[in-house]
Every structure is written in C-alpha cells, then in structure tokens.
Amino acid sequence: MIELVSAEGCITCDKCIEVCPTNVFDRAADGLPVVSRQSDCQTCFQCEANCPADALFVAPQTHPLPEGSPEHDEEHLRRTGLLGSYRREIGWGRGRTPGASRAIGPALSPTGPPLIS
C-alpha cells in the first residue's frame, strides 16, 4: 500500500497521478501529489514503478502500516534503500539493465562484443 510521497524528492511530474488505477492521489496547492484515498490503493506498485525521481514508497502489505512504522520515515527509507526500490528491482531505475538481458545474461553480438554491458 502507498505509504510515502517524498516532498523533497518529488519533481511534480504527475506520473503517479496518471498511472494510479484507483485514483489514490490528489494534487496539493503546491503541485505535489498527496495520498488522499490510501484505502483505495491496490498495492499494484504502478506509482512507484513510474516515478522517475524515486520519490514514492509502496509497502508490499495490502493494508496501511501502523502509526510509527519506520516505513513512514523518509530518512529510514533512504538509508535502507527502500525508497524507489521497486523500480530498481524491476530494472526501471537509474543504471538499469533491460529485463531480457537480466533474464538471459550477457549476450554476444554475432560481430563481437556484448550487446549490453
């Protein structure tokens, strides 16, 4: 379930608002997305996957985390590498390796060097 939108990291691109299938977000007066309907979150990870700034955290639980959970603390999420971690896991993050290359390993071009290094 969506747990955090980083005001510091958000670039107000609206991708999270656009891709959310259940309309969880609203836009605040300052342009930042705000989680307005957390209970409608389907934990599909589309917002986190499509955030180019890695400014969102979706917890894998399908219910809100308890008050005081470390996953509500942006510094904790950054320190532990959880902020934006879904994008990295699926290969969409910075320094990404395309999924097909990860699945089959380094491929050799018929003419020489690896196609992807």
Backbone bond lengths (Angstrom), bond angles and torsions (degrees), N, CA, C in turn:
res aa  C-N    CA-C-N  psi(-1)  N-CA   C-N-CA  omega(-1)  CA-C   N-CA-C  phi
1 M - - - 1.440 - - 1.527 108.66 -
2 I 1.326 116.82 143.65 1.465 120.89 179.52 1.527 109.09 -60.53
3 E 1.325 115.29 127.98 1.460 120.45 -177.53 1.521 113.13 -119.92
4 L 1.345 117.97 -27.71 1.461 118.16 -173.83 1.519 111.84 -150.22
5 V 1.327 115.07 136.25 1.462 123.34 167.21 1.522 105.06 -117.66
6 S 1.311 116.97 119.49 1.455 121.48 -178.48 1.527 110.49 -79.76
7 A 1.325 116.29 112.15 1.463 120.58 177.13 1.522 109.65 -64.64
8 E 1.318 116.56 -33.05 1.472 121.49 180.00 1.532 111.55 -70.46
9 G 1.329 117.04 -39.04 1.455 120.84 -175.05 1.518 115.19 -91.04
10 C 1.327 117.54 -21.40 1.461 121.77 -175.57 1.530 111.24 -65.34
11 I 1.319 115.35 136.94 1.469 120.77 178.57 1.536 111.17 -108.18
12 T 1.315 117.29 13.41 1.468 125.77 178.38 1.529 112.71 50.61
13 C 1.325 115.98 45.33 1.467 120.50 178.79 1.525 112.21 -84.08
14 D 1.322 117.31 -15.56 1.468 124.76 178.80 1.529 114.92 71.31
15 K 1.326 117.90 9.69 1.473 118.87 179.75 1.526 111.01 -61.03
16 C 1.336 117.72 -40.18 1.470 120.43 -179.39 1.526 110.57 -61.95
17 I 1.324 116.11 -40.77 1.463 120.93 179.37 1.526 109.93 -65.02
18 E 1.323 116.52 -41.92 1.466 121.83 -177.32 1.526 113.09 -68.29
19 V 1.329 117.96 -38.70 1.468 119.75 -173.21 1.521 114.16 -90.65
20 C 1.308 118.94 -12.55 1.466 120.92 -176.93 1.531 110.24 -67.49
21 P 1.336 116.94 117.85 1.468 119.17 -176.95 1.536 113.66 -74.04
22 T 1.325 117.87 -13.49 1.464 120.01 -177.79 1.524 113.33 -118.25
23 N 1.334 117.05 12.56 1.469 121.25 173.59 1.524 112.83 57.04
24 V 1.326 115.73 50.53 1.466 122.54 -177.97 1.530 111.72 -73.71
25 F 1.325 116.89 -30.30 1.473 121.70 -171.81 1.520 112.58 -97.85
26 D 1.320 114.38 150.21 1.459 123.56 164.50 1.521 106.31 -122.38
27 R 1.311 116.80 164.72 1.455 121.26 176.99 1.521 107.95 -101.92
28 A 1.326 116.25 126.75 1.468 121.22 178.11 1.527 109.47 -75.85
29 A 1.305 116.33 170.61 1.467 121.61 -179.87 1.521 111.95 -59.19
30 D 1.350 117.23 -30.37 1.462 120.38 179.92 1.531 112.41 -84.86
31 G 1.341 117.18 2.64 1.460 121.22 177.48 1.518 114.72 93.89
32 L 1.332 117.08 -11.84 1.464 120.02 -179.28 1.527 110.80 -75.29
33 P 1.331 116.97 143.90 1.458 118.98 174.36 1.527 110.17 -71.83
34 V 1.309 115.74 142.79 1.460 122.74 -179.91 1.525 107.12 -125.32
35 V 1.329 116.51 135.98 1.457 120.66 175.61 1.526 107.01 -76.27
36 S 1.322 116.06 106.78 1.466 121.05 -176.67 1.518 113.08 -102.53
37 R 1.325 116.44 -26.03 1.456 120.33 -177.51 1.532 109.71 -133.02
38 Q 1.329 115.93 64.23 1.464 121.07 -176.21 1.525 111.52 -56.82
39 S 1.308 117.57 -36.91 1.470 120.37 -177.95 1.528 112.11 -65.21
40 D 1.329 118.00 -16.86 1.471 121.30 176.91 1.529 112.64 -85.52
41 C 1.331 117.45 -8.79 1.465 121.58 -178.27 1.530 109.82 -63.24
42 Q 1.336 116.57 130.61 1.462 122.22 179.29 1.527 112.21 -95.38
43 T 1.333 117.15 3.72 1.465 122.60 -178.47 1.525 109.83 56.27
44 C 1.329 116.00 43.87 1.468 121.10 -179.54 1.529 111.72 -87.50
45 F 1.329 117.31 -13.37 1.458 124.54 177.94 1.534 113.42 69.43
46 Q 1.325 119.51 7.06 1.460 120.51 -178.50 1.525 112.18 -62.38
47 C 1.326 117.18 -38.34 1.467 118.99 179.90 1.521 110.40 -64.19
48 E 1.336 117.10 -47.11 1.466 120.03 -179.38 1.525 110.93 -66.63
49 A 1.314 117.20 -39.76 1.469 121.18 -179.10 1.517 111.56 -63.79
50 N 1.312 117.39 -34.86 1.464 121.00 -175.32 1.520 114.46 -95.92
51 C 1.318 118.22 0.64 1.470 120.97 -179.54 1.527 109.98 -80.65
52 P 1.334 117.71 109.49 1.466 120.06 -177.46 1.526 113.73 -69.82
53 A 1.321 117.08 -13.28 1.466 120.76 -178.31 1.528 112.07 -102.85
54 D 1.328 118.30 2.58 1.468 122.02 -177.07 1.527 110.77 51.45
55 A 1.324 116.40 45.78 1.457 121.85 -175.54 1.523 113.53 -103.32
56 L 1.330 117.07 11.22 1.463 120.70 -178.63 1.518 110.60 -124.36
57 F 1.326 115.02 151.01 1.458 119.70 172.07 1.514 108.93 -131.78
58 V 1.325 115.35 122.43 1.456 122.60 173.99 1.520 106.34 -111.04
59 A 1.318 116.54 121.06 1.462 121.20 176.69 1.528 108.11 -79.98
60 P 1.327 117.29 148.02 1.464 118.98 -177.62 1.530 114.20 -70.65
61 Q 1.317 118.47 -12.22 1.463 121.22 178.51 1.526 110.01 -71.69
62 T 1.310 116.03 149.01 1.466 120.51 179.59 1.527 112.19 -96.48
63 H 1.316 115.97 18.52 1.463 122.25 176.02 1.532 107.39 -138.59
64 P 1.327 117.96 155.36 1.462 119.48 -179.66 1.529 111.52 -60.35
65 L 1.316 116.01 142.84 1.459 120.08 175.84 1.526 109.14 -72.34
66 P 1.327 117.16 152.81 1.468 119.29 -178.30 1.527 112.28 -65.16
67 E 1.305 114.87 152.47 1.469 121.79 175.78 1.525 108.73 -53.99
68 G 1.321 117.72 136.75 1.459 121.76 179.13 1.526 113.43 86.49
69 S 1.313 117.87 1.70 1.464 121.13 178.59 1.529 109.43 -64.04
70 P 1.341 118.55 141.08 1.464 119.99 178.49 1.525 112.66 -61.78
71 E 1.325 117.53 -21.41 1.465 120.35 178.85 1.520 113.15 -73.83
72 H 1.332 117.83 0.50 1.461 121.77 171.75 1.531 110.72 -96.59
73 D 1.311 116.62 -6.64 1.466 122.94 -176.67 1.525 109.31 -97.54
74 E 1.325 115.98 110.76 1.467 120.86 -176.48 1.526 112.12 -58.93
75 E 1.303 117.62 -40.81 1.473 120.36 179.43 1.531 110.54 -61.87
76 H 1.314 117.33 -42.76 1.470 121.30 176.75 1.528 110.63 -60.83
77 L 1.324 116.79 -43.26 1.465 120.53 -179.69 1.534 111.24 -64.22
78 R 1.314 117.03 -38.95 1.473 120.37 176.91 1.526 110.96 -67.61
79 R 1.315 116.38 -47.81 1.461 121.77 -177.09 1.527 111.76 -60.98
80 T 1.313 117.20 -38.20 1.461 121.06 -177.75 1.528 112.65 -88.97
81 G 1.329 117.01 -3.74 1.462 120.05 179.26 1.520 114.19 79.05
82 L 1.321 117.27 12.63 1.466 119.93 -179.13 1.525 113.31 -79.00
83 L 1.328 117.72 -30.38 1.463 120.32 -179.30 1.528 108.68 -66.73
84 G 1.318 116.75 116.48 1.461 121.37 -178.23 1.521 114.25 79.98
85 S 1.322 117.69 9.12 1.472 120.37 -174.58 1.523 112.97 -67.10
86 Y 1.314 118.36 -29.65 1.467 119.43 -179.71 1.525 110.68 -63.73
87 R 1.327 117.62 -41.81 1.476 121.03 177.87 1.522 110.49 -60.05
88 R 1.309 117.14 -42.43 1.464 119.26 179.34 1.522 110.73 -64.36
89 E 1.319 116.93 -42.19 1.464 120.99 -178.32 1.524 112.44 -62.79
90 I 1.320 117.02 -36.30 1.464 118.95 -179.15 1.526 112.16 -91.85
91 G 1.329 116.48 2.89 1.456 120.25 176.25 1.510 115.27 83.21
92 W 1.332 117.94 17.43 1.454 120.83 179.69 1.518 113.00 -98.74
93 G 1.320 117.81 -5.24 1.457 121.18 -175.83 1.511 112.63 -79.93
94 R 1.325 115.47 -177.61 1.458 121.51 178.44 1.524 109.70 -60.70
95 G 1.339 117.26 142.29 1.450 121.53 179.71 1.516 112.21 68.57
96 R 1.316 115.54 29.27 1.458 120.29 -172.88 1.522 113.65 -69.24
97 T 1.309 114.82 155.36 1.451 123.55 171.27 1.521 105.68 -115.22
98 P 1.310 119.26 125.53 1.466 119.94 -178.90 1.525 110.84 -54.04
99 G 1.326 115.68 142.94 1.458 122.16 -175.87 1.515 114.21 -53.67
100 A 1.331 118.71 -41.37 1.464 121.09 -178.99 1.524 110.10 -62.92
101 S 1.316 117.48 -37.99 1.463 120.37 179.32 1.508 111.23 -68.20
102 R 1.332 116.58 -35.94 1.465 119.42 177.59 1.516 110.07 -67.47
103 A 1.330 117.00 -34.96 1.462 120.82 -175.87 1.529 112.33 -71.95
104 I 1.348 117.30 -38.14 1.464 119.48 -175.72 1.517 113.15 -105.17
105 G 1.317 117.20 -7.40 1.461 120.20 -178.61 1.519 110.68 84.08
106 P 1.337 117.56 -176.38 1.458 120.24 -178.20 1.528 110.82 -62.12
107 A 1.309 114.99 130.52 1.467 120.73 179.38 1.525 109.19 -103.50
108 L 1.275 116.84 145.88 1.456 121.37 177.34 1.516 110.59 -99.79
109 S 1.291 116.26 135.14 1.441 122.01 174.40 1.532 108.04 -74.98
110 P 1.332 118.20 147.53 1.462 119.90 177.75 1.525 112.40 -60.07
111 T 1.320 116.83 -20.39 1.449 119.92 -177.45 1.524 113.76 -101.79
112 G 1.300 118.20 2.62 1.459 116.95 176.84 1.505 116.85 148.45
113 P 1.346 116.56 -109.73 1.472 120.75 -168.05 1.532 111.91 -65.81
114 P 1.323 116.22 163.94 1.461 120.37 178.24 1.524 111.07 -57.35
115 L 1.319 115.60 144.89 1.460 120.93 178.09 1.526 110.92 -67.05
116 I 1.306 116.06 -37.52 1.466 121.73 -179.76 1.519 107.71 -133.18
117 S 1.293 114.68 129.56 1.467 117.08 179.22 1.496 111.20 -105.99
